[in-house]
Structures are given as C-alpha cells and as structure tokens.
Amino acid sequence: MSTLPRRRIGTSDLDVSLLSLGSWHTYDRMDFADAVAMVRAAVSAGVNLFDVAVYGMPGKPPVFTDVIWGAIMRAAGIPRDEYLVSAKLWLEGFGDEGFRPQLENAFLRGGFDVADLVVLGDLRRDDIALEDLVDDLAGLARDGLIRAWGVNNWSAGNIRRLREIAAERGVDGPQIAQLKYSIGRRSIPDGEPFGRLFAEGFTMQASDVLEGGILAGRTGQTREIGRDPGGVREAIKQTAPGVVEVAEKLGTSAARLAVAFTLTHPANVTTLFGASRLEQVEDNLAAVDLVERVGAEELRALVEPFWVDRDAVDPEGP
C-alpha cells in the first residue's frame, strides 16, 4: 500500500508521489542488484514518478544511466501502469523534426513508449519561437506519445507566455516547472513572479534539493553537480555545518531536513532526489513525517538563516 501522499500536476490527469526519484549520476554508480532492491523499496513506499533523462551530449563521453534504469525496472518486475516516467527534452536538439527524434531516442534507451511527462531543458537559445514549441508538444500529445509537459528553470515570464500561446491555440500548456529549490536557494520559487503563476494553478517540482550532497553535510563532493545561479555554492558550503546542527537538534539528518523543507512549499507537488543507496531513499522518505512532526512554519523558520541566494538571484528566473 502506498504511504506517500500524491498531488496533481497542474490541470493534467497525473497524480504524482510527493517524492520522485531521479537518474542523474546515480544508477551508473551502483551495483545493479542494489539498484533493483532500492527501486523496489521506493515503489513499495509509494514513489510513482521517475525522472529519466538522456544526458549524453555530442562530443562528450557516452552515458548510460537511463539505459540502466530501463533494465532496473524490467528486473524489478514493476508493471508499467504502476509508475510514471518524466523525460527531458533539450532545446539544443530542437530542429525541423521538432522533439520527436529526441523522444523516440529516449524511448529506445529507456525501454518505454509513452512519456507521462516531458520537461523542456533550460532555454539557452534565442532562435526558437515559443509558438513552435507549443505546437510541437501539442502534436506529440495528440499522437499519444506524451501526457503532460513542463519546463526546467525557465523564467516566470516565458512560462506565462507559453501558457498564453497554448490558451490561444486551445491546447494544453506547461503544467509544471522543475526549479532549483533548497534551504539555500529560495529566491525564485518563493518570489512574487512565480507566486502569481502558482496562484493560477501552475505547479512545481523541487530539484537540486541537496545541492549535490552539500546540504547533507558532504561538502567535499567531486562528482559533477548542477549549475550555480548567482554564484552562491561556496556560501551554501559555509552554511552546511549550521544545517547539520539544526538537524541534530531535531533528532534527524541534514538530508532529511533539506528534503522536508522543500515539502513545505504549497505549489511543490513532488520533490526530485537522486539516491545511490537504499538508506538514502529511506532517509528522504522520512522527510514527510518530519514535516508533520515539526510543522511547516517552524521548519521554514529554523532554516531561514541559511537562505543564501536572497539578493543574488532575480526572482523572475533565468
């Protein structure tokens, strides 16, 4: 029986678990049997959303974490109708054929044939008309290849424009934004521009919630982690001991506290995390109970001193 609460992504028909499991730099660092056991445990606890992206880029070493994920799901014996898949689509690869070639490649590598959710990567091109993106995604939805879509770290203004274009065309627009959100990075999801979107029913998926492990107390990380908007990562490292201290006073771990913080945002329907050990999954799952025990308002007050991007990042977003 599922224990995790589920929340609706925007106005879509997707109900997602409060916690979701990502694939970046995870399964390719694990023993395969351990990964199968970990995924089975996550699903048994109620996790139903898996973020599975193709992270290989031209000229870079090949990566296989999404391929391994597909093998994990087959080995775990989890029926496809019991979980949802979120795939990334990169604007760098958007061309004359739209997103379809990328999506079909993701299907081939991951071993699935429908993406319940697709999330557009960062907007780093100025030669793409937003209308073309909306039209292309509407076509993929009509063909039954995707069920809903969202964006990753886009500005509130561009998201609003996408929603306006979709409304004008009578098709579904973006339902969710995957946003960096953590104890240290709060300015964008907590700011007024996104607040107006959230008030209209738009939703969020919190990502980068542990800052690559730094907010869990692992400040000596050497593996690749996400971008550093505002150049605040070093400041986040400086706050890590304080986060650990607050967690200890609450009788919990820093990682659990960091995940619990993200669950206090009313528009956050699911918090994305990566795990390479079963213990990490269990610790993160317990964040739900921590919010209930301490209370959302008290949790937010306790970590308020560690908000480091307050004046370093424009709340409008990139």
C-alpha positions in Angstrom: 0.0 0.0 0.0 1.3 3.5 -0.9 2.3 5.6 2.0 3.4 8.7 0.2 0.8 11.4 -0.4 0.1 12.2 -4.1 -0.6 15.6 -5.7 -2.0 16.6 -9.1 0.4 18.2 -11.7 -1.4 21.4 -12.7 -4.7 20.6 -14.5 -3.3 17.3 -16.0 -4.6 13.9 -15.1 -1.3 13.0 -13.4 -1.2 12.3 -9.7 2.4 12.1 -8.6 4.0 11.0 -5.4 5.3 13.7 -3.0 8.8 12.4 -3.7 10.2 11.3 -7.1 13.4 9.5 -8.0 15.9 10.9 -10.5 18.6 9.3 -12.6 21.4 11.8 -13.0 24.8 10.2 -11.8 23.0 7.5 -9.8 22.4 4.2 -11.4 25.8 4.2 -13.2 27.5 4.4 -9.8 25.6 1.5 -8.3 25.7 -2.3 -8.1 22.9 -3.4 -10.3 21.3 -5.8 -7.8 21.4 -3.0 -5.2 19.7 -0.6 -7.6 16.9 -3.1 -8.2 16.3 -3.5 -4.5 16.4 0.2 -4.0 13.8 0.9 -6.7 11.6 -1.8 -5.4 11.7 -0.3 -2.0 10.9 3.1 -3.3 7.9 1.9 -5.2 6.7 -0.1 -2.3 6.8 3.1 -0.2 4.7 4.9 -2.8 7.2 6.6 -5.2 5.5 6.6 -8.6 7.4 9.2 -10.6 10.8 8.5 -12.2 12.8 11.3 -13.9 14.8 9.6 -16.7 16.8 11.9 -18.9 19.2 11.2 -21.8 22.2 13.2 -20.6 24.7 12.3 -23.4 25.7 15.3 -25.5 27.7 15.4 -28.8 31.4 15.3 -28.1 31.0 14.1 -24.6 31.7 10.6 -23.2 28.7 8.3 -23.6 26.4 7.9 -20.6 24.1 5.0 -19.8 22.2 5.8 -16.6 18.8 5.9 -18.4 19.6 2.6 -20.2 20.4 1.1 -16.8 17.2 2.5 -15.3 15.2 0.6 -18.0 17.0 -2.6 -17.1 16.3 -2.0 -13.4 12.6 -1.6 -14.0 12.4 -4.8 -16.0 14.4 -6.7 -13.4 12.3 -5.3 -10.6 9.2 -6.6 -12.3 7.2 -3.4 -11.8 4.3 -3.1 -14.2 4.4 0.0 -16.4 0.9 1.1 -15.3 2.2 1.4 -11.7 4.7 4.2 -12.3 5.1 7.4 -14.3 8.0 8.5 -16.4 9.3 12.0 -16.8 11.7 12.5 -19.7 13.8 15.6 -20.6 13.8 17.2 -24.0 16.6 19.5 -24.8 16.1 22.7 -26.8 19.6 22.3 -28.2 18.3 19.4 -30.3 15.0 21.0 -31.4 15.1 21.2 -35.2 13.0 20.7 -38.3 11.5 17.5 -36.9 10.8 19.0 -33.6 11.3 17.0 -30.4 10.1 13.7 -31.9 13.6 12.3 -32.7 14.8 13.0 -29.1 11.7 11.5 -27.6 12.0 8.3 -29.7 15.6 8.0 -28.7 14.6 8.3 -25.1 12.0 5.5 -25.6 14.6 3.3 -27.3 17.2 3.8 -24.5 14.8 3.6 -21.5 12.5 0.9 -22.8 9.2 2.7 -22.6 6.9 4.0 -25.3 4.9 6.9 -23.6 6.3 9.7 -21.6 3.8 10.6 -18.9 5.6 14.0 -18.5 8.3 15.7 -20.6 10.3 18.6 -19.2 12.0 21.0 -21.6 15.6 21.8 -20.6 16.9 25.3 -20.0 16.1 28.0 -22.5 19.5 28.9 -23.9 18.6 29.6 -27.5 17.1 32.8 -28.9 16.3 31.4 -32.3 13.3 29.3 -31.3 9.7 30.7 -31.4 7.8 29.7 -28.3 4.8 29.1 -30.6 6.7 26.3 -32.4 7.4 24.6 -29.1 3.8 24.7 -28.0 2.6 23.4 -31.4 5.2 20.6 -31.5 4.3 19.4 -28.0 0.6 19.6 -28.8 1.3 17.3 -31.7 3.1 14.8 -29.5 0.2 14.8 -27.1 -2.3 14.2 -29.9 -0.2 11.2 -31.1 -0.4 9.7 -27.6 3.4 10.0 -27.0 3.2 12.4 -24.1 0.5 13.1 -21.5 1.7 16.4 -20.0 4.7 18.8 -20.2 6.6 21.3 -18.3 9.9 23.2 -18.2 13.2 23.2 -16.3 14.4 26.5 -14.8 12.6 28.9 -17.2 11.7 32.4 -16.2 8.2 33.1 -15.0 7.6 35.5 -17.9 8.5 32.9 -20.5 6.3 30.3 -18.8 3.4 32.8 -18.7 3.9 33.4 -22.5 3.8 29.6 -23.2 0.6 29.3 -21.2 -0.9 32.3 -23.2 0.0 30.7 -26.5 -1.4 27.4 -25.5 -4.7 29.0 -24.4 -4.9 30.9 -27.7 -4.5 27.6 -29.6 -6.8 25.6 -27.4 -4.2 23.1 -26.4 -2.6 22.2 -23.1 0.3 24.4 -22.0 3.0 23.7 -19.4 1.7 22.4 -16.2 4.9 22.3 -14.0 8.3 23.9 -13.6 11.2 21.9 -12.4 13.0 24.5 -10.2 16.1 24.6 -8.1 14.7 24.8 -4.6 16.5 24.2 -1.3 17.4 25.6 2.0 20.0 27.8 0.3 18.2 28.5 -3.0 14.8 30.0 -2.4 14.6 33.3 -4.3 12.9 32.1 -7.5 10.2 29.6 -6.2 9.5 31.9 -3.2 9.4 35.1 -5.2 6.4 37.1 -6.4 6.6 36.3 -10.2 6.3 32.6 -9.7 3.9 33.2 -6.8 1.4 34.6 -9.3 1.8 31.6 -11.6 1.2 29.2 -8.6 -1.9 31.1 -7.6 -3.3 30.3 -11.1 -2.8 26.5 -10.5 0.6 26.1 -12.0 2.8 23.7 -10.1 6.4 23.0 -9.2 8.8 20.1 -8.9 11.7 20.9 -6.5 15.1 19.8 -7.7 18.7 20.1 -6.7 17.4 20.0 -3.1 20.7 18.8 -1.5 23.0 20.9 -3.7 24.8 17.8 -4.8 25.1 16.4 -1.3 26.4 19.6 0.2 23.3 20.3 2.3 23.5 16.7 3.6 26.9 17.6 5.1 29.0 16.2 2.3 31.0 19.3 1.4 33.9 17.5 -0.3 31.9 16.3 -3.3 33.9 15.8 -6.5 31.3 14.5 -8.9 29.5 16.8 -11.3 26.5 18.7 -9.9 24.1 21.3 -11.2 24.8 24.8 -12.3 25.3 27.6 -9.7 23.0 30.5 -10.4 24.1 33.6 -8.5 27.5 32.0 -7.7 26.3 31.0 -4.2 27.6 27.5 -3.9 30.6 28.4 -1.7 28.2 30.3 0.6 26.0 27.2 0.8 29.0 25.2 1.8 29.7 27.6 4.6 26.1 27.1 5.9 26.3 23.3 5.8 27.5 22.8 9.4 24.7 25.0 10.6 22.2 22.9 8.7 23.7 19.8 10.3 23.4 21.4 13.8 19.7 22.3 13.3 19.0 18.7 12.1 20.8 17.2 15.1 18.7 19.3 17.5 15.6 18.0 15.7 16.9 14.4 16.1 17.2 13.9 12.3 19.7 14.1 9.5 20.6 17.1 7.4 19.5 15.4 4.3 16.1 14.7 5.7 15.8 18.3 6.9 16.7 19.6 3.5 14.1 17.4 1.8 11.5 18.3 4.4 12.0 22.0 3.7 11.0 21.6 0.1 7.8 19.8 1.1 6.6 23.0 2.9 6.1 24.9 -0.4 2.4 24.8 -1.2 2.9 24.6 -5.0 5.5 21.9 -4.8 3.8 18.7 -6.0 6.9 16.5 -5.9 10.5 16.8 -4.7 13.0 15.1 -7.0 16.0 13.5 -5.4 18.8 11.1 -6.5 19.9 8.2 -4.4 22.6 5.5 -4.8 21.9 3.7 -1.6 18.7 2.3 -0.1 19.5 4.1 3.2 19.3 7.4 1.3 15.8 6.6 0.0 14.6 5.6 3.4 16.0 8.8 4.9 14.3 11.0 2.3 11.0 9.2 2.6 11.1 10.0 6.3 11.1 13.7 5.5 7.3 13.6 5.1 6.9 12.5 8.8 9.4 15.3 9.8 7.2 18.0 8.3 4.2 16.6 10.2 6.1 16.3 13.4 7.7 19.8 13.4 5.3 21.7 11.3 5.9 23.6 8.0 6.0 27.0 9.5 8.5 26.0 12.2 10.7 24.2 9.7 10.9 27.2 7.5 11.7 29.5 10.4 14.5 27.1 11.6 16.3 27.2 8.2 15.7 30.8 7.4 19.3 31.9 8.3 20.7 29.6 5.6 18.9 31.2 2.7 21.9 32.5 0.8 20.6 33.5 -2.7 18.1 36.0 -1.3 19.7 39.0 -3.1 21.9 37.1 -5.5 19.2 35.8 -8.0 16.4 37.6 -9.8 13.1 36.0 -8.6 11.8 36.3 -12.2 14.2 33.4 -13.1 16.7 33.0 -15.9 
